[in-house]
């Protein structure tokens, strides 16, 4: 049995956010920001709801976390996101100086890997593949149903 408050626990919380996005007809991507072992921000894609191409889960999570902490840097924080960040989000996460970014599924079409390995802050640790199958299944199922 997995211990509480580990990477899988927090990624499951991000998956919960992704499912909320899916219920709203949004691309199912969810994110949580963790500081000191506690979730300080939760978000999911809202691009359709807000009619805003920048309303990705990561962007909303950055804003919520910096508002919570009262500062623009998140170097003591971990972002859990269900899909590999795009280059826009990776750049914003770089400016926020995230301590660590953990994502579930890779994104071969729009993920930051396709464009630049250096988008994040040099001190940011990156880890992919946490609950990879669950995250991949959610997003691929969404697009299968769209077609």
C-alpha positions, 0 to 999 in steps of 0.5 A: 500500500502506498504511503500517504502524501507521496508522488502518487498521492499528489498526482492522483489529486492532479488527476481529480482536477483533470477529471473536473476539466473533462466534465466541463468539456475541457482538455483533461489536464489537472495540476496541484502545487505542493509546498511543505507537503501540503497542496497550496493550489489546484487547477485544471484547464479552462481554455474553453470556459474562459475563451483564453488559450493561455488558461492551461492548468499550469498557468492557473496553478502558478497564479494561485500558488503565488497569490497564496504565498504572496511572492512570485517565486515557487522555488520551494514548491513542487508542481504535479501535472497530468500532462507534460507541460507545453513550451508556454507553460514550461517558460512560465514555470521557469520564470516562477523558478519551480523547485520541481515539476512532476508530470504524468503523461508525455506529450509528443506533439506539444510537450516542451521536450519537442521544442526546448529542454532548457525552458525551465529554470536551471535549478528546476528538477523535472520528473515524468511518468508518475501514474503515466498510464492513468494520465495517458488513458484519460487524455487519449480517451478524451480525444478518442471521444471527440473524433 
